[in-house]
Amino acid sequence: MVAMAERQFRVYATCNKCSETECLLVDRQDFIDWREGKCIQDAMPYLSVDERELMISRICGDCFDKIFPGPTPPKMFEGDE
């Protein structure tokens, strides 16, 4: 894992849906490795899934969840909502 002290490179990523911008601190070489083809989860495993998705698709976690909602749990009893 990359120590926080080594994560000095600022990456600003803006969601294409809600226009929120997030500043992510990453290791510069990790960023270069990703841009040169390394899988983002291997290059920057210290970022959250939502942060990596924002960098890849420019869609934040909240907007991603609205676009791709998870499965609806089954009803256990008649009349459950």
BABABA-41346 format. One record per atom (N, C-alpha, C, CB): residue number from 0; residue in one letter; atom name; x, y, z. Coordinates in steps of 0.1 Angstrom, whole numbers, plus 2048, in hexadecimal, padded with zeros to 3 digits. Glycine has a CB too. Layout:
N
[NUM,"A","CA",[X,Y,Z]];
...
! end
This chain:
81
[0,"M","N",[809,7F4,800]];
[0,"M","CA",[800,800,800]];
[0,"M","C",[809,80C,800]];
[0,"M","CB",[7F6,800,80C]];
[1,"V","N",[805,816,7F9]];
[1,"V","CA",[80C,823,7F8]];
[1,"V","C",[809,82B,804]];
[1,"V","CB",[809,82A,7EA]];
[2,"A","N",[814,830,80B]];
[2,"A","CA",[812,838,816]];
[2,"A","C",[80C,846,812]];
[2,"A","CB",[81F,83B,81E]];
[3,"M","N",[804,84C,81B]];
[3,"M","CA",[7FD,858,818]];
[3,"M","C",[808,863,814]];
[3,"M","CB",[7F5,85D,824]];
[4,"A","N",[813,863,81A]];
[4,"A","CA",[81E,86C,817]];
[4,"A","C",[822,86C,808]];
[4,"A","CB",[82A,86A,820]];
[5,"E","N",[821,860,802]];
[5,"E","CA",[825,85E,7F4]];
[5,"E","C",[81A,862,7EB]];
[5,"E","CB",[829,850,7F2]];
[6,"R","N",[80E,864,7F0]];
[6,"R","CA",[802,868,7E8]];
[6,"R","C",[801,877,7E7]];
[6,"R","CB",[7F5,861,7ED]];
[7,"Q","N",[80A,87D,7DF]];
[7,"Q","CA",[80A,88C,7DE]];
[7,"Q","C",[804,891,7D1]];
[7,"Q","CB",[818,890,7E0]];
[8,"F","N",[802,888,7C8]];
[8,"F","CA",[7FD,88C,7BB]];
[8,"F","C",[7EE,88E,7BB]];
[8,"F","CB",[801,882,7B0]];
[9,"R","N",[7E9,89A,7B8]];
[9,"R","CA",[7DB,89D,7B9]];
[9,"R","C",[7D4,89A,7AB]];
[9,"R","CB",[7D8,8AB,7BD]];
[10,"V","N",[7C9,893,7AC]];
[10,"V","CA",[7C1,890,7A0]];
[10,"V","C",[7B4,895,7A3]];
[10,"V","CB",[7C1,881,79C]];
[11,"Y","N",[7AF,89E,79A]];
[11,"Y","CA",[7A1,8A4,79B]];
[11,"Y","C",[798,89D,791]];
[11,"Y","CB",[7A1,8B3,799]];
[12,"A","N",[78E,897,797]];
[12,"A","CA",[785,88F,78E]];
[12,"A","C",[777,895,790]];
[12,"A","CB",[785,880,791]];
[13,"T","N",[770,898,785]];
[13,"T","CA",[762,89E,786]];
[13,"T","C",[758,894,780]];
[13,"T","CB",[762,8AB,77E]];
[14,"C","N",[74E,892,788]];
[14,"C","CA",[743,889,783]];
[14,"C","C",[73C,88F,778]];
[14,"C","CB",[739,886,78F]];
[15,"N","N",[73A,888,76D]];
[15,"N","CA",[733,88D,761]];
[15,"N","C",[724,88E,763]];
[15,"N","CB",[735,883,755]];
[16,"K","N",[71E,888,76E]];
[16,"K","CA",[710,889,771]];
[16,"K","C",[70C,894,77A]];
[16,"K","CB",[70B,87C,776]];
[17,"C","N",[713,895,785]];
[17,"C","CA",[70F,89F,78F]];
[17,"C","C",[719,8AB,790]];
[17,"C","CB",[70E,899,79D]];
[18,"S","N",[724,8AA,789]];
[18,"S","CA",[72E,8B5,788]];
[18,"S","C",[736,8B7,795]];
[18,"S","CB",[728,8C2,785]];
[19,"E","N",[735,8AE,79F]];
[19,"E","CA",[73D,8AE,7AB]];
[19,"E","C",[74B,8AB,7A8]];
[19,"E","CB",[737,8A5,7B6]];
[20,"T","N",[755,8B2,7AD]];
[20,"T","CA",[763,8B0,7AB]];
[20,"T","C",[769,8AB,7B8]];
[20,"T","CB",[76A,8BD,7A6]];
[21,"E","N",[772,8A1,7B6]];
[21,"E","CA",[779,89B,7C2]];
[21,"E","C",[788,89C,7BF]];
[21,"E","CB",[774,88C,7C5]];
[22,"C","N",[78F,89F,7C9]];
[22,"C","CA",[79E,89F,7C8]];
[22,"C","C",[7A3,892,7CF]];
[22,"C","CB",[7A4,8AC,7CF]];
[23,"L","N",[7AA,88A,7C7]];
[23,"L","CA",[7AF,87E,7CC]];
[23,"L","C",[7BF,87F,7CD]];
[23,"L","CB",[7AB,872,7C3]];
[24,"L","N",[7C4,87B,7D8]];
[24,"L","CA",[7D3,87A,7D9]];
[24,"L","C",[7D8,86D,7D6]];
[24,"L","CB",[7D7,87E,7E8]];
[25,"V","N",[7E1,86C,7CC]];
[25,"V","CA",[7E6,85F,7C7]];
[25,"V","C",[7F5,860,7C6]];
[25,"V","CB",[7E0,85B,7BA]];
[26,"D","N",[7FC,855,7C5]];
[26,"D","CA",[80A,855,7C2]];
[26,"D","C",[80C,858,7B3]];
[26,"D","CB",[810,847,7C6]];
[27,"R","N",[815,861,7B0]];
[27,"R","CA",[816,865,7A2]];
[27,"R","C",[819,859,799]];
[27,"R","CB",[821,86F,7A1]];
[28,"Q","N",[822,850,79D]];
[28,"Q","CA",[826,844,795]];
[28,"Q","C",[81A,83B,793]];
[28,"Q","CB",[832,83D,79B]];
[29,"D","N",[812,839,79E]];
[29,"D","CA",[806,831,79D]];
[29,"D","C",[7FD,837,792]];
[29,"D","CB",[7FF,830,7AA]];
[30,"F","N",[7FB,844,792]];
[30,"F","CA",[7F3,84A,788]];
[30,"F","C",[7F8,848,779]];
[30,"F","CB",[7F1,859,78A]];
[31,"I","N",[805,849,778]];
[31,"I","CA",[80B,847,76B]];
[31,"I","C",[80A,838,767]];
[31,"I","CB",[81A,84B,76B]];
[32,"D","N",[80C,82F,770]];
[32,"D","CA",[80A,821,76D]];
[32,"D","C",[7FC,81E,768]];
[32,"D","CB",[80D,818,779]];
[33,"W","N",[7F2,824,76F]];
[33,"W","CA",[7E4,822,76B]];
[33,"W","C",[7E2,827,75D]];
[33,"W","CB",[7DB,828,775]];
[34,"R","N",[7E6,833,75A]];
[34,"R","CA",[7E4,83A,74D]];
[34,"R","C",[7EB,832,742]];
[34,"R","CB",[7E9,848,74D]];
[35,"E","N",[7F6,82B,745]];
[35,"E","CA",[7FD,823,73C]];
[35,"E","C",[7F8,815,73A]];
[35,"E","CB",[80C,822,73F]];
[36,"G","N",[7ED,811,741]];
[36,"G","CA",[7E6,805,73F]];
[36,"G","C",[7E4,7FB,74B]];
[36,"G","CB",[7ED,7FE,735]];
[37,"K","N",[7EB,7FE,756]];
[37,"K","CA",[7E9,7F6,761]];
[37,"K","C",[7DB,7F7,767]];
[37,"K","CB",[7F3,7F9,76C]];
[38,"C","N",[7D5,7EC,76B]];
[38,"C","CA",[7C7,7ED,771]];
[38,"C","C",[7C7,7F6,77D]];
[38,"C","CB",[7C2,7DE,775]];
[39,"I","N",[7BD,7FE,77E]];
[39,"I","CA",[7BD,808,788]];
[39,"I","C",[7BD,802,796]];
[39,"I","CB",[7B1,811,786]];
[40,"Q","N",[7B6,7F7,798]];
[40,"Q","CA",[7B6,7F0,7A5]];
[40,"Q","C",[7C3,7EB,7A9]];
[40,"Q","CB",[7AB,7E5,7A5]];
[41,"D","N",[7CC,7E8,79F]];
[41,"D","CA",[7D9,7E4,7A2]];
[41,"D","C",[7E3,7F0,7A4]];
[41,"D","CB",[7DF,7DB,797]];
[42,"A","N",[7E0,7FA,79C]];
[42,"A","CA",[7E9,806,79D]];
[42,"A","C",[7E6,80E,7AA]];
[42,"A","CB",[7E7,80F,791]];
[43,"M","N",[7D9,80F,7AE]];
[43,"M","CA",[7D6,818,7B9]];
[43,"M","C",[7CC,810,7C2]];
[43,"M","CB",[7D0,825,7B4]];
[44,"P","N",[7D0,805,7C8]];
[44,"P","CA",[7C6,7FE,7D1]];
[44,"P","C",[7C2,805,7DD]];
[44,"P","CB",[7CD,7F1,7D5]];
[45,"Y","N",[7C9,810,7E1]];
[45,"Y","CA",[7C6,818,7ED]];
[45,"Y","C",[7BA,821,7EA]];
[45,"Y","CB",[7D2,820,7F1]];
[46,"L","N",[7B6,823,7DE]];
[46,"L","CA",[7AA,82B,7DB]];
[46,"L","C",[79D,822,7DD]];
[46,"L","CB",[7AA,831,7CC]];
[47,"S","N",[792,828,7E0]];
[47,"S","CA",[786,821,7E2]];
[47,"S","C",[780,81D,7D4]];
[47,"S","CB",[77B,829,7EA]];
[48,"V","N",[777,814,7D4]];
[48,"V","CA",[771,810,7C8]];
[48,"V","C",[76A,81C,7C1]];
[48,"V","CB",[766,805,7CA]];
[49,"D","N",[763,824,7C9]];
[49,"D","CA",[75D,830,7C3]];
[49,"D","C",[767,83A,7BD]];
[49,"D","CB",[755,837,7CE]];
[50,"E","N",[772,83C,7C4]];
[50,"E","CA",[77D,845,7BF]];
[50,"E","C",[783,840,7B2]];
[50,"E","CB",[788,847,7C9]];
[51,"R","N",[785,833,7B1]];
[51,"R","CA",[78A,82D,7A5]];
[51,"R","C",[780,82E,79A]];
[51,"R","CB",[78E,81F,7A7]];
[52,"E","N",[774,82C,79D]];
[52,"E","CA",[769,82D,792]];
[52,"E","C",[768,83B,78D]];
[52,"E","CB",[75C,828,798]];
[53,"L","N",[769,845,796]];
[53,"L","CA",[769,853,792]];
[53,"L","C",[774,856,788]];
[53,"L","CB",[76A,85C,79E]];
[54,"M","N",[780,851,78B]];
[54,"M","CA",[78B,853,782]];
[54,"M","C",[789,84D,775]];
[54,"M","CB",[798,84E,789]];
[55,"I","N",[784,841,775]];
[55,"I","CA",[782,839,768]];
[55,"I","C",[777,83E,760]];
[55,"I","CB",[77F,82A,76B]];
[56,"S","N",[76B,840,766]];
[56,"S","CA",[75F,843,75E]];
[56,"S","C",[75A,851,75F]];
[56,"S","CB",[754,83A,762]];
[57,"R","N",[760,859,769]];
[57,"R","CA",[75B,866,76C]];
[57,"R","C",[74D,866,771]];
[57,"R","CB",[75C,86F,75F]];
[58,"I","N",[749,85C,779]];
[58,"I","CA",[73C,85B,77F]];
[58,"I","C",[73F,858,78E]];
[58,"I","CB",[733,850,779]];
[59,"C","N",[73A,860,797]];
[59,"C","CA",[73C,85E,7A5]];
[59,"C","C",[734,853,7AA]];
[59,"C","CB",[739,86B,7AD]];
[60,"G","N",[737,84E,7B7]];
[60,"G","CA",[730,843,7BC]];
[60,"G","C",[721,845,7BE]];
[60,"G","CB",[736,840,7CA]];
[61,"D","N",[71D,851,7C2]];
[61,"D","CA",[70E,853,7C4]];
[61,"D","C",[707,853,7B7]];
[61,"D","CB",[70C,861,7CA]];
[62,"C","N",[70D,859,7AC]];
[62,"C","CA",[706,859,79F]];
[62,"C","C",[707,84B,799]];
[62,"C","CB",[70D,863,796]];
[63,"F","N",[712,843,79B]];
[63,"F","CA",[713,836,796]];
[63,"F","C",[707,82D,79C]];
[63,"F","CB",[720,830,79A]];
[64,"D","N",[705,82F,7A9]];
[64,"D","CA",[6FB,827,7B0]];
[64,"D","C",[6ED,82B,7AB]];
[64,"D","CB",[6FB,829,7BF]];
[65,"K","N",[6EB,837,7A7]];
[65,"K","CA",[6DE,83B,7A1]];
[65,"K","C",[6DC,836,793]];
[65,"K","CB",[6DD,84B,7A1]];
[66,"I","N",[6E7,835,78B]];
[66,"I","CA",[6E6,830,77E]];
[66,"I","C",[6E5,821,77E]];
[66,"I","CB",[6F2,834,776]];
[67,"F","N",[6EC,81A,787]];
[67,"F","CA",[6EC,80C,787]];
[67,"F","C",[6E8,807,795]];
[67,"F","CB",[6FA,806,784]];
[68,"P","N",[6DB,808,798]];
[68,"P","CA",[6D7,804,7A6]];
[68,"P","C",[6D9,7F5,7A8]];
[68,"P","CB",[6C8,808,7A8]];
[69,"G","N",[6DC,7F1,7B4]];
[69,"G","CA",[6DD,7E3,7B7]];
[69,"G","C",[6D0,7DB,7B6]];
[69,"G","CB",[6E4,7E1,7C5]];
[70,"P","N",[6D1,7CE,7B7]];
[70,"P","CA",[6C5,7C6,7B7]];
[70,"P","C",[6BC,7C9,7C2]];
[70,"P","CB",[6C8,7B7,7B6]];
[71,"T","N",[6AF,7C8,7C0]];
[71,"T","CA",[6A5,7CA,7CA]];
[71,"T","C",[6A3,7BE,7D2]];
[71,"T","CB",[697,7CF,7C4]];
[72,"P","N",[6A4,7BF,7E0]];
[72,"P","CA",[6A2,7B2,7E8]];
[72,"P","C",[695,7AC,7E6]];
[72,"P","CB",[6A5,7B5,7F7]];
[73,"P","N",[694,79F,7E6]];
[73,"P","CA",[687,799,7E4]];
[73,"P","C",[67D,79C,7F0]];
[73,"P","CB",[688,78A,7E3]];
[74,"K","N",[670,79B,7ED]];
[74,"K","CA",[666,79D,7F8]];
[74,"K","C",[665,790,800]];
[74,"K","CB",[658,7A1,7F2]];
[75,"M","N",[666,791,80D]];
[75,"M","CA",[665,786,816]];
[75,"M","C",[657,781,818]];
[75,"M","CB",[66C,789,823]];
[76,"F","N",[64E,78B,819]];
[76,"F","CA",[640,788,81D]];
[76,"F","C",[637,790,813]];
[76,"F","CB",[63C,78A,82C]];
[77,"E","N",[62B,78A,811]];
[77,"E","CA",[621,791,809]];
[77,"E","C",[61E,79F,80F]];
[77,"E","CB",[614,789,807]];
[78,"G","N",[61E,7AA,808]];
[78,"G","CA",[61C,7B7,80D]];
[78,"G","C",[628,7BF,811]];
[78,"G","CB",[613,7B6,819]];
[79,"D","N",[634,7B8,811]];
[79,"D","CA",[640,7C0,813]];
[79,"D","C",[643,7CA,808]];
[79,"D","CB",[64C,7B6,814]];
[80,"E","N",[648,7D5,80C]];
[80,"E","CA",[64B,7DF,802]];
[80,"E","C",[65A,7E1,801]];
[80,"E","CB",[644,7EC,804]];
! end
